[in-house]
Amino acid sequence: MNKYAAEFLGTFWLVLGGCGSAVLAAAFPEVGIGLLGVSLAFGLTVLTMAFAIGHISGCHLNPAVSIGLWAGGRFEGGQLLPYIVAQVLGGIVAGGVLYVIASGAAGFDVAKGFASNGYGEHSPGGYSLLAALVCEVVMTAFFLFIILGATDKRAPAGLAPIAIGLCLTLIHLISIPVTNTSVNPARSTGVALYVGGWAIQQLWLFWVAPIVGGVLGALAYRAVGTEK
């Protein structure tokens, strides 16, 4: 149960910190943090939690990561479902806390997106479904590749959280204009439920694409990173 509680709290922190920075601070008058700040915030949530709970649960914080680690031979299949449930619940509770905070300001309107992921008219840059699909698959694949490489027993000890956190930062710098960056079904679900409508209708993509990408990235690392 300690592992599942750690995944719940870690995913809560990721959604509150990452999506919270987008909703509350990205365009704050005169001192907004913008795309660069939101990207860094997401990376910092993973970096800080990796040091805090990596030794407890592995700090997956993401169903696509858990499934990718299983595909990469680093995680037991029997733990997949409880890990995913804990992650999704953590994301949903964080979304609720963020909603309570954000709705305390005059003029708050959840219909503006609430950091939800989307494609087509709901993509920040108006990118198509195909572009969003390819982006999410490729970004998640490289995320898993880097996670597996950074946590390999041959890699420098103790530095994996830094590499993984910076990787997530880079992913956001690339893909926020395309999909608002998911690479994490729990992160997407955690805010989409409060937006409803289009966010729920498009949520399928942000489950399918990250999971496919996670598996592909894991298989790629097994192909090139396995000791012969």
LUMFIDO-680667 format. One line per 10 residues: number of its first residue (from 1); their letters; for each residue x, z, y of N, C-alpha, C. Coordinates in Angstrom, 1 decimal. Layout:
# residues N
NUM = a = X/Z/Y/X/Z/Y/X/Z/Y ~ ...
END
This chain:
# residues 228
1 = mnkyaaeflg = 0.8/0.0/-1.2/0.0/0.0/0.0/0.8/0.0/1.3 ~ 2.0/0.6/1.2/2.9/0.6/2.4/3.3/-0.9/2.8 ~ 3.4/-1.7/1.8/3.8/-3.1/2.1/2.6/-3.8/2.9 ~ 1.4/-3.6/2.4/0.2/-4.2/3.0/-0.1/-3.6/4.4 ~ 0.1/-2.3/4.5/0.0/-1.7/5.8/1.0/-2.3/6.8 ~ 2.2/-2.5/6.3/3.3/-3.0/7.2/2.9/-4.5/7.6 ~ 2.4/-5.3/6.7/2.0/-6.6/7.0/0.9/-6.7/8.0 ~ -0.1/-5.7/7.8/-1.2/-5.6/8.8/-0.7/-5.3/10.2 ~ 0.2/-4.3/10.3/0.7/-3.9/11.6/1.6/-5.0/12.2 ~ 2.4/-5.6/11.4/3.3/-6.6/11.9/2.6/-7.8/12.4
11 = tfwlvlggcg = 1.5/-8.3/11.7/0.7/-9.4/12.1/-0.1/-9.0/13.4 ~ -0.6/-7.8/13.4/-1.2/-7.3/14.6/-0.3/-7.5/15.8 ~ 0.9/-7.1/15.7/1.9/-7.2/16.8/2.2/-8.6/17.2 ~ 2.3/-9.5/16.2/2.6/-10.9/16.5/1.5/-11.5/17.3 ~ 0.2/-11.3/16.9/-0.9/-11.9/17.6/-1.1/-11.2/18.9 ~ -1.0/-9.9/19.0/-1.2/-9.2/20.3/-0.1/-9.6/21.3 ~ 1.2/-9.6/20.8/2.3/-10.0/21.6/2.3/-11.4/22.0 ~ 2.2/-12.3/21.0/2.3/-13.7/21.3/1.1/-14.3/22.0 ~ -0.1/-14.1/21.4/-1.3/-14.6/22.1/-1.6/-13.8/23.4 ~ -1.3/-12.5/23.4/-1.5/-11.7/24.6/-0.7/-12.2/25.7
21 = savlaaafpe = 0.5/-12.7/25.5/1.4/-13.2/26.5/0.7/-14.5/27.1 ~ 0.1/-15.3/26.2/-0.5/-16.6/26.6/-1.8/-16.3/27.4 ~ -2.6/-15.3/27.0/-3.9/-15.1/27.6/-3.7/-14.3/28.9 ~ -2.8/-13.3/28.9/-2.7/-12.4/30.0/-1.6/-12.7/31.1 ~ -0.6/-13.3/30.6/0.6/-13.5/31.5/1.1/-14.9/31.7 ~ 0.6/-15.9/30.9/1.2/-17.2/31.1/1.0/-17.8/32.5 ~ -0.2/-17.6/33.0/-0.5/-18.2/34.4/-0.8/-17.1/35.4 ~ -0.3/-15.9/35.2/-0.6/-14.8/36.1/-0.2/-15.2/37.5 ~ -1.0/-15.0/38.5/-0.6/-15.4/39.9/0.8/-15.1/40.3 ~ 1.6/-16.2/40.6/2.9/-16.1/41.2/4.0/-15.6/40.3
31 = vgigllgvsl = 3.7/-14.9/39.2/4.7/-14.4/38.3/4.4/-14.8/36.9 ~ 3.6/-15.8/36.7/3.3/-16.3/35.4/4.5/-16.6/34.5 ~ 4.5/-16.3/33.2/5.7/-16.6/32.4/5.7/-18.0/31.9 ~ 4.6/-18.7/31.9/4.6/-20.1/31.5/4.9/-20.3/30.0 ~ 5.2/-21.6/29.7/5.5/-22.0/28.3/6.7/-21.3/27.8 ~ 7.7/-21.2/28.6/9.0/-20.6/28.2/8.8/-19.1/27.8 ~ 8.0/-18.4/28.6/7.8/-17.0/28.4/6.9/-16.8/27.1 ~ 5.9/-17.6/26.9/5.1/-17.5/25.7/5.9/-17.7/24.5 ~ 6.7/-18.8/24.5/7.6/-19.1/23.4/8.5/-17.9/23.0 ~ 9.1/-17.4/24.0/10.0/-16.2/23.8/9.2/-15.0/23.3
41 = afgltvltma = 8.0/-14.8/23.8/7.2/-13.7/23.3/6.9/-13.8/21.8 ~ 6.5/-15.0/21.4/6.3/-15.1/19.9/7.5/-14.8/19.1 ~ 8.7/-15.4/19.6/9.9/-15.1/18.9/10.3/-13.6/18.8 ~ 10.0/-12.9/20.0/10.3/-11.5/20.0/9.5/-10.7/19.1 ~ 8.2/-11.1/18.9/7.4/-10.3/18.0/7.9/-10.3/16.6 ~ 8.4/-11.5/16.2/8.9/-11.6/14.8/10.3/-10.9/14.7 ~ 11.1/-11.1/15.7/12.4/-10.5/15.7/12.3/-8.9/15.6 ~ 11.5/-8.4/16.5/11.4/-6.9/16.5/10.8/-6.4/15.2 ~ 9.7/-7.0/14.7/9.1/-6.6/13.5/10.0/-6.8/12.3 ~ 10.8/-7.8/12.3/11.7/-8.0/11.2/12.7/-6.9/11.0
51 = faighisgch = 13.1/-6.3/12.1/14.0/-5.2/12.1/13.2/-3.9/11.7 ~ 11.9/-3.9/12.1/11.1/-2.7/11.9/10.6/-2.6/10.5 ~ 10.1/-3.7/9.9/9.4/-3.6/8.6/10.0/-4.6/7.6 ~ 11.1/-5.3/7.9/11.7/-6.2/6.9/12.0/-5.5/5.6 ~ 12.5/-4.2/5.7/12.9/-3.5/4.6/11.7/-2.9/3.8 ~ 10.5/-3.0/4.4/9.3/-2.4/3.8/8.5/-3.6/3.0 ~ 8.2/-4.6/3.8/7.4/-5.7/3.2/8.0/-7.0/3.2 ~ 9.2/-7.2/3.8/9.8/-8.5/4.0/9.4/-9.1/5.3 ~ 8.4/-8.6/6.0/8.0/-9.1/7.3/7.6/-10.5/7.3 ~ 6.6/-10.8/6.4/6.1/-12.2/6.4/5.2/-12.5/7.6
61 = lnpavsiglw = 4.2/-11.7/7.8/3.3/-11.8/9.0/2.6/-13.2/9.1 ~ 2.5/-13.9/7.9/2.0/-15.2/8.0/1.7/-15.7/6.6 ~ 0.5/-16.1/6.3/0.1/-16.6/4.9/1.0/-17.8/4.5 ~ 1.3/-18.7/5.4/2.2/-19.8/5.1/3.6/-19.4/4.7 ~ 4.1/-18.3/5.3/5.4/-17.8/4.9/5.3/-17.2/3.5 ~ 4.3/-16.4/3.3/4.1/-15.8/2.0/4.1/-16.8/0.9 ~ 3.2/-17.8/1.1/3.1/-18.9/0.1/4.4/-19.7/0.0 ~ 5.1/-19.9/1.1/6.3/-20.6/1.0/7.4/-19.9/0.3 ~ 7.4/-18.5/0.5/8.4/-17.7/-0.2/8.1/-17.7/-1.7 ~ 6.8/-17.7/-2.0/6.5/-17.8/-3.4/6.9/-19.2/-4.0
71 = aggrfeggql = 6.7/-20.2/-3.3/7.1/-21.6/-3.7/8.7/-21.6/-3.8 ~ 9.3/-20.9/-3.0/10.8/-20.8/-3.0/11.4/-19.9/-4.0 ~ 10.5/-19.2/-4.8/11.0/-18.3/-5.8/11.5/-17.0/-5.3 ~ 11.0/-16.6/-4.1/11.4/-15.3/-3.5/10.3/-14.3/-3.5 ~ 9.1/-14.6/-4.0/8.0/-13.7/-3.8/7.1/-13.8/-5.0 ~ 6.5/-12.7/-5.5/5.7/-12.7/-6.6/4.3/-13.2/-6.3 ~ 3.8/-14.1/-7.2/2.4/-14.6/-6.9/1.3/-13.6/-7.0 ~ 1.5/-12.5/-7.7/0.5/-11.5/-7.8/0.3/-10.7/-6.5 ~ 1.2/-10.8/-5.6/1.1/-10.1/-4.3/0.6/-11.0/-3.2 ~ 0.4/-12.3/-3.5/0.0/-13.2/-2.4/-1.4/-12.9/-1.8
81 = lpyivaqvlg = -2.4/-12.6/-2.6/-3.7/-12.4/-2.0/-3.7/-11.1/-1.2 ~ -3.3/-10.0/-1.6/-3.3/-8.8/-0.7/-2.4/-9.0/0.5 ~ -1.3/-9.7/0.4/-0.5/-9.9/1.6/-1.3/-10.8/2.6 ~ -1.9/-11.8/2.1/-2.7/-12.7/3.0/-3.9/-12.0/3.7 ~ -4.6/-11.2/2.9/-5.7/-10.4/3.4/-5.2/-9.5/4.5 ~ -4.1/-8.8/4.3/-3.6/-7.8/5.3/-3.2/-8.6/6.5 ~ -2.6/-9.7/6.4/-2.1/-10.5/7.5/-3.3/-11.0/8.4 ~ -4.3/-11.5/7.7/-5.5/-12.0/8.4/-6.2/-10.9/9.1 ~ -6.4/-9.8/8.4/-7.1/-8.6/9.1/-6.3/-8.2/10.3 ~ -5.0/-8.1/10.2/-4.1/-7.7/11.3/-4.3/-8.6/12.5
91 = givaggvlyv = -4.4/-9.9/12.2/-4.6/-10.9/13.3/-6.0/-10.8/13.9 ~ -7.0/-10.5/13.1/-8.4/-10.4/13.7/-8.5/-9.1/14.5 ~ -7.9/-8.0/14.0/-8.0/-6.8/14.8/-7.2/-6.9/16.1 ~ -6.1/-7.6/16.1/-5.3/-7.8/17.3/-6.1/-8.7/18.3 ~ -6.8/-9.7/17.7/-7.6/-10.6/18.6/-8.7/-9.8/19.3 ~ -9.3/-8.8/18.6/-10.3/-7.9/19.1/-9.8/-7.1/20.2 ~ -8.6/-6.5/20.0/-8.0/-5.7/21.1/-7.6/-6.5/22.3 ~ -7.1/-7.7/22.1/-6.8/-8.6/23.2/-8.1/-9.0/23.9 ~ -9.1/-9.2/23.2/-10.4/-9.6/23.9/-10.9/-8.4/24.8 ~ -10.8/-7.2/24.3/-11.2/-6.0/25.1/-10.4/-6.0/26.4
101 = iasgaagfdv = -9.1/-6.1/26.2/-8.2/-6.1/27.4/-8.5/-7.2/28.4 ~ -8.5/-8.5/27.8/-8.7/-9.6/28.7/-10.0/-9.6/29.4 ~ -11.0/-9.2/28.7/-12.4/-9.2/29.3/-12.6/-8.2/30.4 ~ -11.5/-7.3/30.6/-11.6/-6.3/31.7/-11.3/-6.9/33.1 ~ -10.9/-8.2/33.1/-10.6/-8.8/34.4/-11.8/-9.7/34.8 ~ -12.1/-9.7/36.1/-13.2/-10.5/36.6/-12.8/-12.0/36.4 ~ -13.8/-12.8/36.0/-13.6/-14.2/35.7/-13.2/-14.6/34.4 ~ -13.0/-13.6/33.5/-12.5/-13.9/32.1/-13.6/-14.8/31.4 ~ -13.1/-15.8/30.7/-14.0/-16.7/30.0/-13.4/-17.1/28.7 ~ -13.9/-16.6/27.6/-13.3/-16.9/26.3/-13.4/-18.4/26.0
111 = akgfasngyg = -14.3/-19.1/26.7/-14.5/-20.5/26.4/-13.3/-21.3/26.9 ~ -12.4/-20.7/27.7/-11.2/-21.4/28.2/-10.2/-21.6/27.0 ~ -10.4/-20.9/25.9/-9.5/-21.1/24.7/-9.0/-19.9/24.1 ~ -8.7/-18.9/24.9/-8.2/-17.6/24.3/-7.0/-17.8/23.4 ~ -6.1/-18.7/23.8/-4.9/-19.0/23.0/-5.2/-19.6/21.6 ~ -6.4/-20.2/21.5/-6.7/-20.8/20.2/-5.9/-22.1/20.0 ~ -5.8/-22.5/18.8/-5.1/-23.8/18.4/-6.1/-24.9/18.3 ~ -5.7/-26.1/18.7/-6.6/-27.2/18.7/-6.0/-28.6/18.7 ~ -6.7/-29.6/18.5/-6.3/-31.0/18.5/-7.3/-31.8/19.3 ~ -6.9/-33.0/19.6/-7.9/-33.9/20.4/-8.1/-33.3/21.8
121 = ehspggysll = -9.3/-33.2/22.2/-9.6/-32.7/23.5/-9.3/-31.2/23.7 ~ -9.0/-30.5/22.5/-8.6/-29.1/22.6/-7.1/-28.9/22.4 ~ -6.4/-29.9/22.4/-4.9/-29.9/22.4/-4.5/-29.7/23.8 ~ -3.6/-28.8/24.2/-3.1/-28.7/25.5/-2.7/-30.0/26.2 ~ -2.1/-30.9/25.4/-1.6/-32.2/25.9/-2.5/-33.3/25.5 ~ -3.6/-33.1/24.8/-4.5/-34.1/24.4/-4.0/-34.9/23.2 ~ -3.2/-34.3/22.3/-2.7/-34.9/21.2/-3.7/-35.1/20.0 ~ -3.6/-36.1/19.3/-4.6/-36.5/18.2/-4.5/-35.6/17.0 ~ -5.5/-35.7/16.2/-5.5/-35.0/14.9/-4.2/-35.3/14.1 ~ -3.9/-36.6/14.0/-2.7/-36.9/13.2/-1.4/-36.3/13.8
131 = aalvcevvmt = -1.3/-36.4/15.1/-0.1/-35.8/15.7/0.0/-34.3/15.5 ~ -1.2/-33.6/15.6/-1.2/-32.2/15.4/-0.9/-31.8/13.9 ~ -1.4/-32.6/13.0/-1.1/-32.4/11.6/0.4/-32.5/11.3 ~ 0.9/-33.6/11.7/2.4/-33.9/11.5/3.2/-32.8/12.1 ~ 2.9/-32.4/13.3/3.6/-31.4/14.1/3.6/-30.0/13.3 ~ 2.4/-29.6/12.9/2.3/-28.3/12.2/3.0/-28.3/10.9 ~ 2.9/-29.4/10.1/3.6/-29.5/8.8/5.1/-29.4/9.0 ~ 5.6/-30.2/9.9/7.1/-30.3/10.1/7.6/-29.0/10.7 ~ 6.9/-28.4/11.7/7.4/-27.2/12.3/7.4/-26.0/11.2 ~ 6.4/-25.9/10.4/6.3/-24.9/9.4/7.3/-25.1/8.3
141 = afflfiilga = 7.6/-26.4/8.0/8.6/-26.7/6.9/9.9/-26.2/7.4 ~ 10.3/-26.5/8.6/11.6/-26.0/9.1/11.7/-24.5/9.3 ~ 10.5/-23.9/9.6/10.5/-22.4/9.7/10.8/-21.8/8.4 ~ 10.2/-22.3/7.3/10.5/-21.8/6.0/11.9/-22.1/5.5 ~ 12.4/-23.3/5.8/13.8/-23.6/5.5/14.7/-22.6/6.1 ~ 14.5/-22.3/7.4/15.4/-21.4/8.1/15.2/-20.0/7.6 ~ 14.0/-19.6/7.3/13.8/-18.2/6.7/14.5/-18.0/5.4 ~ 14.4/-19.0/4.5/15.1/-18.9/3.2/16.6/-19.0/3.4 ~ 17.1/-19.8/4.3/18.5/-19.9/4.5/19.1/-18.6/5.1 ~ 18.4/-18.1/6.1/18.9/-16.9/6.8/18.8/-15.6/6.0
151 = tdkrapagla = 17.9/-15.6/5.0/17.8/-14.4/4.1/18.5/-14.6/2.8 ~ 19.2/-15.7/2.6/19.9/-16.0/1.4/21.0/-14.9/1.3 ~ 21.3/-14.5/0.1/22.4/-13.5/-0.1/23.7/-13.9/0.4 ~ 23.9/-15.2/0.5/25.2/-15.8/1.0/25.3/-15.8/2.5 ~ 24.2/-15.6/3.2/24.2/-15.7/4.7/24.7/-14.4/5.2 ~ 25.2/-14.4/6.5/25.7/-13.2/7.1/24.6/-12.1/7.1 ~ 25.0/-10.9/6.6/24.1/-9.8/6.4/23.6/-9.3/7.8 ~ 22.3/-9.0/7.9/21.7/-8.3/9.0/21.4/-9.2/10.2 ~ 21.6/-10.5/10.1/21.4/-11.3/11.3/20.1/-12.2/11.1 ~ 19.5/-12.1/9.9/18.3/-13.0/9.7/17.2/-12.8/10.7
161 = piaiglcltl = 16.9/-11.6/11.2/15.8/-11.5/12.2/16.1/-12.3/13.4 ~ 17.3/-12.3/13.8/17.7/-13.1/15.1/17.4/-14.5/14.9 ~ 17.9/-15.1/13.7/17.8/-16.5/13.5/16.3/-16.9/13.3 ~ 15.5/-16.0/12.7/14.1/-16.3/12.4/13.3/-16.2/13.7 ~ 13.6/-15.2/14.5/12.9/-15.0/15.8/13.2/-16.2/16.8 ~ 14.5/-16.6/16.8/14.8/-17.7/17.7/14.2/-19.0/17.2 ~ 14.1/-19.2/15.9/13.5/-20.4/15.3/12.0/-20.5/15.7 ~ 11.3/-19.3/15.7/9.9/-19.4/16.1/9.8/-19.7/17.6 ~ 10.8/-19.2/18.4/10.8/-19.5/19.8/10.9/-21.0/20.0 ~ 11.9/-21.6/19.3/12.1/-23.0/19.4/10.9/-23.8/19.0
171 = ihlisipvtn = 10.3/-23.4/17.9/9.1/-24.1/17.4/8.0/-24.1/18.5 ~ 7.8/-23.0/19.2/6.8/-22.9/20.3/7.2/-23.8/21.5 ~ 8.5/-23.8/21.8/9.0/-24.7/22.9/8.6/-26.2/22.6 ~ 8.7/-26.5/21.3/8.4/-27.9/21.0/6.9/-28.2/20.9 ~ 6.2/-27.3/20.3/4.8/-27.7/19.9/3.7/-27.0/20.7 ~ 3.9/-26.2/21.6/2.8/-25.7/22.4/2.0/-26.8/23.1 ~ 2.6/-27.8/23.6/1.8/-28.9/24.2/1.0/-29.7/23.2 ~ 1.3/-29.6/21.9/0.6/-30.4/20.9/-0.6/-29.7/20.4 ~ -0.4/-28.4/19.9/-1.5/-27.7/19.3/-1.6/-26.3/19.8 ~ -0.9/-25.9/20.8/-0.8/-24.5/21.2/0.0/-23.7/20.2
181 = tsvnparstg = 0.6/-24.3/19.3/1.4/-23.8/18.2/0.7/-22.8/17.3 ~ 0.5/-23.2/16.1/0.1/-22.2/15.1/1.2/-21.9/14.1 ~ 1.5/-22.7/13.2/2.5/-22.5/12.1/2.1/-21.2/11.4 ~ 0.9/-20.6/11.6/0.5/-19.3/11.0/-1.0/-19.2/11.0 ~ -1.6/-19.4/9.8/-3.1/-19.3/9.7/-3.6/-18.0/10.2 ~ -2.9/-16.9/10.0/-3.5/-15.6/10.5/-3.5/-15.5/12.0 ~ -2.5/-16.1/12.6/-2.5/-16.1/14.1/-3.6/-16.9/14.6 ~ -3.9/-18.1/14.0/-4.9/-19.0/14.4/-6.3/-18.3/14.2 ~ -6.5/-17.7/13.1/-7.8/-17.1/12.7/-8.1/-15.9/13.7 ~ -7.0/-15.2/14.0/-7.2/-13.9/14.8/-7.8/-14.1/16.1
191 = valyvggwai = -7.6/-15.3/16.7/-8.2/-15.6/18.0/-9.4/-16.6/17.9 ~ -9.4/-17.5/17.0/-10.5/-18.5/16.8/-11.8/-17.8/16.6 ~ -11.8/-16.7/15.9/-13.1/-16.1/15.6/-13.8/-15.6/16.8 ~ -13.1/-15.3/17.9/-13.7/-14.8/19.1/-14.1/-15.9/20.0 ~ -13.5/-17.1/19.8/-13.9/-18.3/20.6/-15.1/-18.9/20.0 ~ -15.1/-19.0/18.6/-16.2/-19.7/17.9/-16.2/-21.2/18.2 ~ -17.4/-21.8/17.9/-17.6/-23.2/18.1/-16.4/-24.1/17.7 ~ -15.8/-24.9/18.6/-14.8/-25.8/18.3/-13.6/-25.2/17.6 ~ -13.2/-23.9/18.0/-12.1/-23.3/17.5/-12.2/-23.0/16.0 ~ -13.4/-22.7/15.6/-13.7/-22.5/14.2/-13.8/-23.8/13.4
201 = qqlwlfwvap = -14.3/-24.8/14.1/-14.5/-26.1/13.4/-13.1/-26.8/13.2 ~ -12.1/-26.5/14.1/-10.8/-27.1/13.9/-9.8/-26.2/13.2 ~ -10.3/-25.0/12.8/-9.4/-24.0/12.2/-8.8/-24.5/10.8 ~ -9.6/-25.3/10.1/-9.1/-25.8/8.8/-7.7/-26.4/8.9 ~ -7.4/-27.1/10.0/-6.1/-27.8/10.1/-5.0/-26.7/10.2 ~ -5.3/-25.6/10.8/-4.3/-24.6/11.0/-4.1/-23.6/9.8 ~ -4.9/-23.9/8.8/-4.6/-23.3/7.5/-3.9/-24.4/6.6 ~ -4.4/-25.5/6.5/-3.9/-26.6/5.6/-2.5/-27.0/6.0 ~ -2.3/-27.4/7.3/-1.0/-27.9/7.7/0.2/-26.9/7.5 ~ 0.0/-25.6/8.0/1.1/-24.7/7.8/1.4/-24.4/6.3
211 = ivggvlgala = 0.4/-24.3/5.5/0.6/-24.0/4.1/1.4/-25.2/3.4 ~ 0.9/-26.4/3.7/1.6/-27.6/3.2/3.1/-27.6/3.7 ~ 3.2/-27.4/4.9/4.6/-27.3/5.5/5.5/-26.2/4.9 ~ 4.9/-25.1/4.7/5.6/-24.0/4.1/6.1/-24.3/2.7 ~ 5.3/-24.9/1.9/5.7/-25.2/0.6/6.7/-26.3/0.6 ~ 6.6/-27.3/1.5/7.6/-28.4/1.6/8.9/-27.8/2.0 ~ 8.9/-26.9/3.0/10.2/-26.3/3.5/10.9/-25.5/2.4 ~ 10.1/-24.8/1.6/10.6/-24.0/0.5/11.2/-24.9/-0.6 ~ 10.5/-25.9/-0.9/11.1/-26.9/-1.9/12.3/-27.5/-1.4 ~ 12.4/-27.9/-0.2/13.6/-28.5/0.4/14.8/-27.5/0.3
221 = yravgtek = 14.5/-26.2/0.6/15.6/-25.3/0.5/16.1/-25.1/-0.9 ~ 15.1/-25.1/-1.8/15.5/-24.9/-3.2/16.3/-26.1/-3.7 ~ 16.1/-27.3/-3.1/16.8/-28.5/-3.5/18.2/-28.5/-3.0 ~ 18.4/-28.0/-1.7/19.8/-28.2/-1.1/20.5/-26.8/-1.1 ~ 19.8/-25.7/-1.2/20.4/-24.4/-1.0/20.7/-23.7/-2.3 ~ 20.2/-24.2/-3.5/20.4/-23.5/-4.7/21.9/-23.7/-5.2 ~ 22.5/-22.6/-5.6/23.9/-22.7/-6.1/23.9/-23.5/-7.4 ~ 24.8/-24.4/-7.5/25.0/-25.3/-8.7/25.9/-24.6/-9.7
END
